[in-house]
Amino acid sequence: MDKLLSVTQFRRRVLRKKPLSDVQEGASLSQSKFNKCLSTIDLVSLGVGSCVGTGMYVVAGLVAREMAGPGVIFSFLIAAVASLLSGICYAEFGVRAPKTTGSAYMYSYVTVGELFAFVIGWNLILEYMIGTAAGSSALSACFDSLSHRAISDWIIEMGGGEIQGRGFPDVIAFSIGIIMTVILAVGVKTSVWFNNALNLVNLGTWIFVVIAGMFYVDLDNWKSEGILPYGASGVFAGAATCFYAFIGFDIIATTGEESRNPSKSIPLAIVVTLIICFIAYESCAIIITLMVPYKEIDPDSALTTSFVQNGANVARYFVACGAITALTASLLGSQFPMARVIYAMSHDGLLFRLFDNVSSLTNTPVVATVISGILASILALLVPLHDLVEMMSIGTLLAYTLVSISVLLLRYECSQDLDSYGDQKYAEKEFETTGSYGAMDVNRGGAGDHGGAYGDMNSYHGGDSLQSDMRSRSQENLIGGSNVEADEFHLLPRRLGRCYDTLVNLVEPRWRIVRVLLALPDTSVMPTRESSANVARIIAAISLDFLCLHLVIIFSPSWSWYVVLLTILFSSTGVLLFYLILREPQNPRKLRFMAPWVPLLPVMAVFSNVYLMLKLSYLTWIRFVVWMAIGFVIYFGYGIRKSHQETNQDQTEGLIPNEGDNNYKGNQMSNGHPVSGTPHNYTSTMIHSQP
C-alpha cells in the first residue's frame, strides 16, 4: 500500500500543473520586473530577424540545386503551411497565457504537466544555445570569405589548426558571441533598436535583389527541364529542409512580460512574421532559379554568386552586406529567448535560483544572459559550424508538437478543470474591479448562484436564463460582435465584413448537416472530466500511430506488400482516432483569437512535426538522449524538490480533508445545492470563506 501511495505521489508531482492565472494578462498579484516596452511592430521585427537569414541566403539555393530545382517555390509553400499550423497554435496560447517569458515551456506547464514542461524547456535551451553558436560561426565564415581566407590563415599562423577548410579554434566566432551578449545585457530596448536597424538593411537588400534580379531573368531556365526536374518527391524532400528556415518565430512567445499588449500583439506578430518570411523566401527562390540554371546555383552563397554569374560583380557587395546583417539579426533571435527561457524555469524553481535575477538597472535577466552567452560563445569557439547545424531543430520540433497537443487538450478540457488551473483568482480580481465577471469566463455560474466556488455544473445543461444571458454577453465582448451564436464558425475575425458573412452563410448550413450525419455532439454539450480524459488518451494513441506510420514510410527499403498493408492499417487507425476526437464535445469558451479548424489543424501540425523529427540524423538523436540525461539529473536531483508547485502543494495539503471526514461531507451541500467534491474546490471554498 505504501509503495502504491509513493507511486501515486510521484505521478502527481511530475504531472502537476502551473495555475493558468499566473500567466494570464492582469492576473499576477506582483508587478513584473521586466520593462514593458515592446510594440507589435517590435515583435514582428524580432520574429522576422530571427527567421530571415539562412532561408534567403542559404536554404533557397541549396534546395534548388540539390533537391527540387525550380520546384523550390512549392517546397517553401509546403513548409510555410506546416509552420503556420504550429504558428496558429502558438498564437492561441499567446492569448490564453500572454504573461510569460517561457514560450512553449510555459504553455506545456499549464496544460500537460511539470515533467513535460521541463523536457521542452531544457531542449529549447539546447536549441537556442546551438543556434547562437551556429550564428556566430556563420558570421565568422562570412567575414572569412570576404577576406579571402585571411582570417583563417592568421589563426593557423598563430598556432591553430584547420577543420573543414577554416581556422580552428574560431576566435572570431567567440568574439562575436561575447559582443552580442553585451548588447543583450544592456537592455531589451537597446537590443530591439539594434535588431530593427539590422532588419531595415536586410529589407533594403531584399528589395534590391528582387528589382535588380528582374533585369537578369531568363524564362528558359524554367523551360529547359521543367519546373519539377526532381519530381514531387524532390519537392517534399526540399520542404523538409525549407521548414527549418521558418524556425524562430517562437521568439515572439517569450516576450509576454515585455510586450505592451501581449494578448493582442503576440498572436498578430506570429502570423504576420510567418507571412513576411514566406514572401521573402518565395521571391528570392523565384529570382535565383530564373537568373541561373538550377544546376549551376552555388549552394553556399546562391544570391551573391547569381549576380556574379550574370556579370553584376558590384551587386555582390550589396548582397554580402545584407547577408551579414541578416545573420546578425538571426543570431540575436537565437540568443534573445535563450536567457528568458532559463529565467522562466529558474523562477519556477526547476533550475538553479542563480538565474532568477532581473537587473533593476537594465530590466533584463542579466545573469542568465551572460552565463548562457558565454557558454554559447565557447561552443562556437570549439565546435565547427557543420557539426552545430546537425544538432539543431529536434528540440524546436518537439516544442511545436507539444504546443499543438496542448491546444487540443485545452479545447476539450472540462470547464471545472480549466478553473482549477487558476481562473478563480483571475475572475475574482476582475469581479473586484468591475463588479462582474464580464467576458472572463463564459462557463462560470451566474452571480446569483451560491452553490460553491464554481456554481452548479448541472446548470450548464439546464438552460438557466441568467447564465445564458451572461454567456451571450461574454461572447459579444470577446468576439467583438453582437448576437453571436456560440459555435466554431464565429471564431474567425468579424472584421472580414461581407466576405466573412458570405463564407459563414455558405459553409455553416452544410457543416450542420455533416455534424448530424457523423453523429457529432451539439455545440451546447459541455465537456466532462470523462470526455477530457478520453481525448487525452486518444491524442496519445494518435501520436503513437503517426510515429509508427512515419517509421514505416521513411525507413522501409521498398514498397512491398507488407509495407503497403501497414501504411493502410496505420492510416485507417489515424482517421478513426481523429473521428473519435470529433465525437467529443469542445469547451465553448471564446477568446480574442482561437486557432480555427480544431481538431484538424493541431492534429496536422503533430503529423508534420513527427515526420520532420524522424528525418533528422541518428547522431542528432544520440545527442538528444545525452542532453536529456543531463537534464533529468538536474530535474530529479533539484527541480522536483525546489519547484514552486511543490511549495504550494505543501501549503495546501493541510487544508484538504479526507473524504471520510464529517466536515468534508457536510461541506458537500450548500444551500441545498451539491458542490463539486474535488479537493481543489473544497480548498478554494475554505480559503475564501475565511474572515
C-alpha positions in Angstrom: 0.0 0.0 0.0 2.8 2.4 0.9 4.6 1.5 -2.4 1.4 2.2 -4.3 1.0 5.5 -2.5 4.5 6.6 -3.3 4.0 5.8 -7.0 0.8 7.9 -6.9 2.6 10.8 -5.2 5.4 10.6 -7.7 3.0 10.7 -10.6 1.2 13.6 -9.1 4.4 15.5 -8.6 5.7 15.1 -12.1 2.3 15.9 -13.7 1.4 18.9 -11.6 0.4 22.0 -13.5 1.1 25.6 -13.1 -2.0 27.7 -12.4 -3.2 29.4 -15.7 -3.9 32.6 -13.7 -0.2 33.0 -13.2 0.4 33.6 -16.9 -2.8 35.4 -17.8 -2.7 39.1 -18.6 -3.5 41.2 -15.5 -3.8 38.1 -13.3 -0.5 38.4 -11.4 -0.6 40.0 -8.0 3.0 41.1 -8.2 4.5 43.7 -10.6 6.6 42.3 -13.4 10.3 43.1 -13.2 10.6 43.4 -17.0 10.3 46.6 -19.0 7.0 46.5 -20.9 8.2 48.5 -23.9 7.7 46.2 -27.0 5.1 47.1 -29.6 3.6 44.8 -32.2 6.0 46.1 -34.8 8.9 45.4 -32.5 7.7 41.8 -32.0 7.3 41.3 -35.8 10.8 42.7 -36.2 12.2 40.2 -33.7 10.4 37.3 -35.4 11.4 38.3 -38.9 15.0 38.9 -37.9 15.2 35.5 -36.1 13.8 33.7 -39.2 15.1 35.5 -42.3 18.8 34.9 -42.7 19.8 31.4 -43.7 16.4 31.0 -45.5 17.2 33.8 -48.0 20.9 33.4 -48.4 21.5 29.7 -48.0 18.4 27.4 -47.9 16.8 28.7 -51.2 19.9 28.0 -53.3 20.7 24.7 -51.5 17.3 23.2 -52.0 17.1 24.4 -55.6 20.4 22.9 -56.5 20.3 19.6 -54.8 16.6 18.7 -54.1 13.8 20.4 -56.0 15.2 22.6 -58.8 12.7 25.5 -59.6 10.2 23.4 -57.6 11.8 25.0 -54.5 8.9 27.5 -54.8 6.5 24.7 -53.9 8.8 23.4 -51.2 8.7 26.8 -49.5 4.9 26.8 -49.8 4.5 23.4 -48.2 7.0 24.4 -45.4 5.1 27.7 -44.8 1.8 25.8 -44.4 3.4 23.4 -42.0 4.9 26.2 -40.0 1.6 28.2 -40.0 -0.1 25.2 -38.4 2.2 25.4 -35.4 2.3 29.2 -35.5 -1.5 29.4 -35.1 -1.4 27.1 -32.1 1.3 29.4 -30.6 -0.9 32.4 -31.4 -3.9 30.9 -29.4 -1.6 30.3 -26.4 -0.4 33.9 -26.8 -4.0 34.9 -25.9 -4.5 32.2 -23.3 -1.3 32.8 -21.4 0.2 36.2 -22.6 2.2 36.9 -19.4 5.1 34.6 -19.9 8.8 34.6 -20.8 8.9 30.8 -21.2 7.1 30.2 -24.6 6.4 26.5 -25.2 7.8 25.6 -21.8 5.2 27.7 -20.0 2.4 26.6 -22.4 3.1 22.9 -21.6 3.4 23.6 -17.9 -0.2 24.9 -17.6 -1.6 22.1 -19.7 0.4 18.9 -19.8 2.4 18.9 -16.6 5.7 19.8 -15.0 7.9 17.0 -16.3 6.9 17.5 -19.9 7.4 21.3 -19.4 10.9 20.7 -18.2 11.7 18.4 -21.2 10.5 21.2 -23.5 12.3 24.0 -21.7 15.5 22.0 -21.4 15.5 21.3 -25.2 14.7 24.9 -26.0 17.8 25.9 -24.1 19.8 23.5 -26.2 18.4 24.7 -29.5 18.8 28.4 -28.7 22.4 27.8 -27.5 23.3 25.8 -30.6 21.5 28.4 -32.7 23.6 31.2 -31.1 26.8 29.3 -31.6 25.9 28.4 -35.2 25.0 32.1 -35.9 28.4 33.2 -34.6 30.2 30.6 -36.6 28.2 31.5 -39.8 29.1 35.2 -39.3 32.7 34.3 -38.8 32.7 32.2 -42.0 31.1 35.1 -43.9 33.9 37.5 -42.7 36.5 34.9 -43.6 35.0 34.5 -47.1 35.0 38.3 -47.7 38.6 38.5 -46.5 39.6 35.7 -49.0 40.6 33.3 -46.1 42.9 35.9 -44.5 41.3 35.3 -41.0 41.8 31.5 -41.3 45.4 31.9 -42.4 46.0 34.2 -39.5 44.6 31.7 -37.0 46.7 28.9 -38.5 49.9 31.1 -38.3 49.2 31.8 -34.6 49.3 28.1 -33.9 45.8 27.0 -34.6 44.6 24.1 -36.8 42.3 23.7 -39.8 39.0 21.9 -39.8 36.7 21.8 -42.8 38.8 24.4 -44.6 38.7 27.0 -41.8 41.0 28.1 -39.0 40.4 26.4 -35.6 39.7 27.4 -32.8 37.3 30.1 -34.2 38.2 33.1 -32.1 36.2 35.4 -34.4 33.0 33.5 -33.6 33.8 33.6 -29.9 34.3 37.4 -30.1 31.0 37.8 -32.0 29.1 35.8 -29.3 30.6 37.9 -26.5 29.7 41.2 -28.3 26.1 40.0 -28.8 25.9 39.0 -25.1 26.9 42.5 -24.1 24.3 44.1 -26.4 21.5 41.9 -25.0 22.6 42.5 -21.4 22.4 46.3 -21.6 18.6 46.3 -22.1 15.8 45.0 -24.2 15.0 48.3 -25.8 18.6 48.7 -27.0 18.5 45.2 -28.4 15.3 45.9 -30.3 16.6 49.1 -31.7 19.7 47.2 -32.9 17.5 44.5 -34.4 15.3 47.0 -36.1 18.3 48.6 -37.7 19.5 45.3 -39.0 16.1 44.4 -40.4 16.0 47.7 -42.3 19.2 46.9 -44.0 18.0 43.4 -44.7 14.8 44.8 -46.1 16.7 47.1 -48.4 18.8 44.2 -49.6 15.7 42.1 -50.3 14.2 44.9 -52.4 17.5 45.3 -54.3 17.7 41.6 -55.0 14.1 41.4 -56.4 14.4 44.6 -58.5 17.9 44.1 -59.8 17.3 40.4 -60.4 14.5 41.1 -62.7 17.0 42.5 -65.2 18.7 39.1 -65.5 15.6 36.9 -65.6 15.6 34.1 -68.2 12.4 32.1 -68.6 14.4 29.3 -70.4 15.9 28.4 -67.0 12.4 27.0 -66.1 11.6 25.7 -69.5 14.7 23.6 -70.2 13.9 20.8 -67.8 10.6 21.9 -66.4 9.7 23.3 -63.0 9.9 19.9 -61.3 13.1 18.2 -62.6 13.2 16.1 -59.4 9.5 15.3 -59.4 7.1 15.6 -56.5 9.5 13.6 -54.2 12.1 16.3 -54.6 9.6 19.0 -53.7 8.6 17.2 -50.5 12.3 16.4 -49.6 13.0 20.1 -50.2 10.1 21.1 -48.0 11.6 19.2 -45.0 14.7 21.4 -45.4 12.8 24.6 -46.1 10.8 24.1 -42.9 13.9 25.0 -40.8 14.0 28.4 -42.5 10.8 29.3 -40.6 12.1 28.2 -37.2 12.5 31.2 -35.0 9.0 32.7 -34.8 8.6 31.3 -31.3 10.9 34.0 -30.1 7.8 36.2 -30.1 6.2 33.9 -27.5 9.0 34.7 -25.0 8.2 38.4 -24.8 4.9 38.2 -22.9 6.3 40.2 -19.9 8.0 42.8 -22.1 5.1 43.4 -24.6 2.8 46.4 -24.0 -0.3 44.4 -25.0 0.7 40.7 -25.2 -2.7 39.2 -25.7 -3.2 41.2 -28.9 0.4 41.7 -30.1 1.8 38.1 -29.8 -0.8 36.2 -32.0 -0.8 39.0 -34.6 3.0 39.2 -34.7 3.4 35.4 -35.1 1.1 35.2 -38.1 2.5 38.4 -39.7 6.0 37.1 -39.2 5.3 33.8 -41.0 3.6 35.6 -43.9 6.5 38.1 -44.3 9.1 35.3 -44.2 7.2 33.2 -46.8 7.0 36.2 -49.2 10.8 36.9 -48.8 11.8 33.3 -49.3 9.4 32.7 -52.2 10.5 35.8 -54.1 14.2 35.1 -53.6 13.7 31.5 -54.8 11.9 32.6 -57.9 14.6 35.2 -58.7 17.5 32.8 -58.1 16.1 30.0 -60.3 15.2 32.4 -63.1 18.6 34.1 -63.1 20.7 30.9 -63.1 20.0 27.3 -64.3 19.4 25.3 -61.1 22.4 23.0 -61.8 24.7 26.0 -61.7 23.5 27.5 -58.5 26.1 27.8 -55.7 24.6 26.1 -52.7 26.7 28.0 -50.2 26.0 31.6 -51.4 23.3 31.4 -54.0 22.2 35.1 -54.0 25.8 36.5 -54.2 27.1 34.2 -57.0 23.8 34.5 -59.0 24.7 38.2 -59.7 28.4 37.3 -60.3 27.4 34.7 -62.8 25.4 37.3 -64.7 28.3 39.8 -64.7 27.0 42.1 -62.0 30.1 42.0 -59.8 29.3 45.2 -57.9 25.9 43.7 -56.7 27.7 41.0 -54.7 28.8 43.6 -52.2 25.3 44.8 -51.6 24.1 41.2 -51.2 27.0 40.4 -48.9 26.2 43.4 -46.7 22.6 42.1 -46.4 23.8 38.6 -45.6 25.9 39.9 -42.7 23.0 42.0 -41.2 20.6 39.1 -41.7 22.8 36.6 -40.0 23.4 39.1 -37.2 19.7 39.5 -36.7 19.3 35.7 -36.7 22.0 35.4 -34.1 20.1 38.0 -31.9 16.9 36.0 -32.5 18.5 32.8 -31.1 20.2 34.4 -28.1 17.4 36.7 -27.0 14.9 34.0 -26.0 17.5 31.6 -24.5 18.0 33.8 -21.4 14.3 34.2 -20.9 13.5 30.5 -21.0 16.3 29.9 -18.5 14.9 32.7 -16.3 11.4 31.3 -16.5 12.5 27.8 -15.5 14.6 29.2 -12.7 11.8 31.4 -11.5 9.6 28.3 -11.2 12.2 26.5 -9.2 13.1 23.9 -11.9 16.6 25.3 -12.5 19.1 26.9 -10.0 17.9 30.1 -8.4 21.1 31.8 -9.6 19.4 32.5 -12.9 16.2 34.0 -11.2 17.6 37.5 -11.3 16.4 40.6 -13.2 18.7 43.6 -13.2 17.0 46.7 -11.7 19.2 48.8 -14.0 18.5 47.2 -17.3 15.3 45.2 -16.6 16.8 42.1 -18.2 17.7 38.6 -16.8 21.3 39.6 -16.8 22.8 36.5 -15.1 21.0 34.1 -17.4 22.0 36.3 -20.4 25.7 36.5 -19.5 26.2 32.9 -18.5 24.3 31.4 -21.4 26.0 33.8 -23.8 29.5 32.8 -22.6 28.6 29.1 -22.9 27.3 29.6 -26.4 30.5 31.5 -27.4 32.7 28.7 -26.1 30.6 26.3 -28.1 31.2 28.4 -31.2 34.9 28.6 -30.4 35.4 24.8 -30.2 32.8 23.2 -32.5 32.7 23.5 -36.3 29.7 25.0 -38.0 28.7 21.8 -39.8 28.5 19.8 -36.5 26.5 22.6 -34.9 23.9 22.6 -37.7 23.4 18.8 -37.4 22.4 19.3 -33.7 19.7 21.8 -34.4 15.9 21.6 -34.7 14.9 18.5 -32.7 14.0 20.5 -29.6 12.1 23.1 -31.6 10.1 20.4 -33.4 9.4 18.7 -30.1 8.2 22.1 -28.7 5.9 22.7 -31.7 4.4 19.3 -31.3 3.6 19.7 -27.6 2.1 23.2 -28.1 -0.2 21.7 -30.7 -1.2 18.9 -28.3 -1.7 21.4 -25.5 -4.2 23.4 -27.7 -6.1 20.2 -28.3 -6.2 19.4 -24.6 -7.4 22.8 -23.6 -10.1 22.9 -26.2 -11.6 19.6 -24.9 -10.9 20.4 -21.2 -13.7 20.2 -18.7 -14.7 23.8 -17.7 -14.2 22.9 -14.0 -10.7 21.7 -14.7 -9.9 24.9 -16.6 -10.9 26.8 -13.5 -8.7 24.6 -11.4 -5.7 25.9 -13.4 -6.3 29.2 -11.5 -9.0 31.1 -13.4 -10.8 31.5 -10.0 -8.3 34.1 -8.8 -8.4 35.9 -12.1 -12.2 36.0 -12.1 -12.3 37.3 -8.5 -9.8 40.0 -9.4 -12.0 41.1 -12.3 -15.1 41.0 -10.1 -13.4 43.3 -7.5 -12.5 45.7 -10.3 -15.7 45.7 -12.5 -18.4 44.3 -10.2 -19.0 41.4 -12.6 -17.2 38.5 -14.3 -17.8 40.2 -17.7 -16.0 38.5 -20.5 -13.7 36.5 -18.3 -15.4 33.1 -18.4 -18.5 32.2 -20.4 -18.8 29.0 -18.5 -18.9 30.3 -14.9 -22.1 30.2 -12.8 -24.2 33.3 -12.5 -23.9 35.8 -9.8 -27.0 34.5 -8.0 -25.6 31.0 -7.8 -24.2 30.2 -4.3 -23.7 26.5 -5.0 -20.0 26.6 -4.3 -16.8 28.1 -5.8 -17.8 27.3 -9.3 -21.6 27.1 -9.2 -23.8 24.1 -10.1 -22.3 22.3 -13.0 -25.7 20.8 -13.9 -27.0 24.3 -14.7 -24.9 24.2 -17.9 -27.5 21.9 -19.4 -30.5 23.4 -17.6 -30.8 26.5 -19.7 -30.8 29.0 -16.8 -31.7 32.4 -18.3 -29.2 34.3 -16.2 -26.3 32.1 -17.3 -27.5 32.1 -20.9 -27.6 35.9 -20.9 -24.1 36.0 -19.2 -22.7 33.6 -21.8 -24.2 35.7 -24.7 -22.8 39.0 -23.4 -19.4 37.5 -22.7 -19.1 36.1 -26.2 -20.1 39.5 -27.6 -17.3 41.1 -25.7 -14.7 38.6 -26.6 -15.5 38.2 -30.3 -16.4 41.8 -31.0 -19.9 41.3 -32.4 -23.5 41.3 -31.2 -26.0 38.4 -31.0 -23.1 36.0 -31.8 -24.1 32.3 -31.8 -21.7 30.1 -29.8 -20.1 27.9 -32.4 -16.8 27.5 -34.2 -17.7 29.4 -37.3 -17.8 32.7 -35.4 -14.2 32.3 -34.1 -13.0 34.0 -37.3 -12.5 37.7 -37.2 -15.7 39.5 -37.8 -13.7 42.4 -39.4 -13.7 40.4 -42.7 -17.1 42.0 -43.2 -19.1 40.8 -46.2 -16.6 38.1 -47.2 -16.9 36.7 -43.7 -20.7 36.7 -43.7 -20.9 35.2 -47.2 -18.5 32.4 -46.1 -20.4 31.7 -43.0 -23.8 31.6 -44.8 -22.3 29.2 -47.4 -20.5 26.8 -45.1 -22.5 26.8 -41.9 -25.7 25.1 -43.1 -23.6 22.4 -44.8 -21.5 21.9 -41.7 -24.6 21.4 -39.6 -25.7 18.6 -42.0 -22.3 17.0 -41.7 -22.4 17.1 -37.9 -25.7 15.3 -38.0 -24.5 12.6 -40.4 -21.4 12.0 -38.4 -23.3 11.9 -35.1 -21.1 14.7 -33.7 -22.1 16.3 -30.4 -24.2 19.5 -30.4 -22.3 22.7 -29.6 -24.4 23.1 -26.4 -23.0 19.9 -24.9 -20.3 20.6 -22.3 -17.2 18.5 -21.9 -16.8 16.5 -18.7 -13.8 15.1 -16.9 -14.5 11.7 -18.5 -14.6 13.2 -22.0 -11.5 15.2 -21.4 -9.7 12.1 -20.2 -10.9 10.2 -23.3 -9.4 13.0 -25.6 -6.1 12.8 -23.7 -5.9 9.1 -24.3 -6.9 9.4 -28.0 -4.3 12.1 -28.5 -1.6 9.8 -27.0 -2.8 7.0 -29.3 -2.9 9.1 -32.5 0.6 10.5 -31.8 1.9 6.9 -31.4 0.0 6.0 -34.6 1.7 8.8 -36.5 5.1 7.7 -35.2 4.5 4.1 -36.5 3.2 5.4 -39.8 6.2 7.6 -40.4 8.6 4.9 -39.3 7.2 2.6 -42.0 7.2 5.2 -44.7 10.7 6.7 -44.0 12.7 3.5 -43.2 11.1 0.9 -45.5 13.5 -0.1 -48.2 10.8 -0.6 -50.8 7.0 -0.6 -51.2 6.5 -4.3 -50.7 3.0 -5.7 -50.0 3.5 -5.7 -46.2 4.7 -2.0 -46.3 1.5 -1.1 -48.2 -0.6 -3.1 -45.7 1.0 -1.4 -42.7 0.6 2.0 -44.3 -3.1 1.4 -44.9 -3.5 0.0 -41.4 -1.9 2.9 -39.6 -3.6 5.5 -41.9 -7.0 4.0 -41.2 -6.3 3.9 -37.5 -5.3 7.6 -37.6 -8.6 8.5 -39.4 -10.6 6.5 -36.9 -8.9 8.1 -33.9 -9.4 11.6 -35.4 -13.1 10.8 -35.8 -13.2 9.7 -32.1 -11.8 13.2 -31.2 -14.6 14.8 -33.2 -17.2 12.8 -31.3 -16.1 14.5 -28.0 -17.6 17.9 -27.0 -15.4 21.0 -27.1 -15.4 23.7 -24.5 -17.4 26.7 -25.9 -15.3 29.3 -24.2 -14.3 32.1 -26.5 -11.0 34.1 -26.7 -9.9 37.1 -28.8 -8.0 34.7 -31.1 -8.6 31.0 -31.4 -7.0 28.5 -33.8 -9.6 27.6 -36.5 -10.5 24.1 -37.6 -9.7 22.4 -34.3 -9.0 19.4 -34.0 -7.9 19.2 -37.7 -5.2 22.0 -37.5 -3.3 20.8 -34.4 -3.5 17.2 -35.5 -2.0 18.0 -38.8 0.7 20.0 -37.0 1.6 17.0 -34.9 1.6 14.8 -38.1 4.0 17.1 -39.9 6.3 17.7 -36.9 6.7 14.0 -36.1 7.6 13.3 -39.7 10.3 16.1 -39.7 11.7 14.8 -36.4 12.2 11.3 -37.8 14.0 12.8 -40.8 16.8 14.0 -38.6 20.1 12.1 -38.4 20.7 9.4 -35.8 23.6 11.5 -34.4 21.1 14.2 -33.6 19.0 11.7 -31.7 22.1 10.4 -29.8 23.0 14.0 -28.7 19.4 14.5 -27.7 19.5 11.4 -25.4 22.7 12.6 -23.8 21.4 16.1 -23.3 18.2 14.7 -21.8 20.1 12.5 -19.4 21.9 15.6 -18.0 18.5 17.4 -17.7 16.9 14.5 -15.8 19.7 14.5 -13.3 19.0 18.2 -12.7 15.3 17.8 -12.5 15.1 14.8 -10.3 18.0 15.9 -8.2 17.0 19.5 -7.8 13.9 20.8 -9.7 11.3 18.3 -8.4 12.0 19.4 -4.8 12.5 23.1 -5.4 9.6 23.6 -7.7 7.2 26.4 -6.7 4.3 24.0 -7.2 5.9 21.7 -4.6 5.9 24.6 -2.1 2.3 25.5 -2.9 1.2 21.8 -2.6 2.8 21.6 0.9 1.0 24.7 2.0 -2.4 23.5 0.9 -2.2 19.8 1.9 -3.2 20.6 5.5 -6.5 22.2 4.2 -7.7 19.2 2.3 -9.5 16.8 4.5 -10.1 13.1 3.9 -13.4 12.0 2.3 -14.3 10.2 5.5 -14.2 13.4 7.5 -17.7 14.6 8.6 -16.8 18.2 7.9 -15.8 17.3 4.4 -19.2 15.6 3.8 -21.0 18.4 5.4 -19.5 20.9 3.0 -20.7 18.9 0.0 -24.1 20.7 0.4 -24.5 24.4 0.4 -28.0 26.0 0.3 -29.4 22.7 -0.9 -27.1 22.5 -3.9 -24.3 20.0 -4.4 -20.8 21.3 -4.6 -18.1 19.7 -6.6 -16.2 17.3 -4.3 -12.8 17.8 -5.7 -10.1 18.7 -3.1 -9.2 21.8 -5.1 -12.7 23.2 -5.0 -13.0 22.4 -1.3 -9.8 24.2 -0.5 -10.8 27.2 -2.6 -14.1 27.4 -0.7 -12.5 27.2 2.7 -9.8 29.8 1.8 -12.3 32.3 0.5 -14.8 31.8 3.4 -12.3 32.8 6.0 -12.9 36.2 7.6 
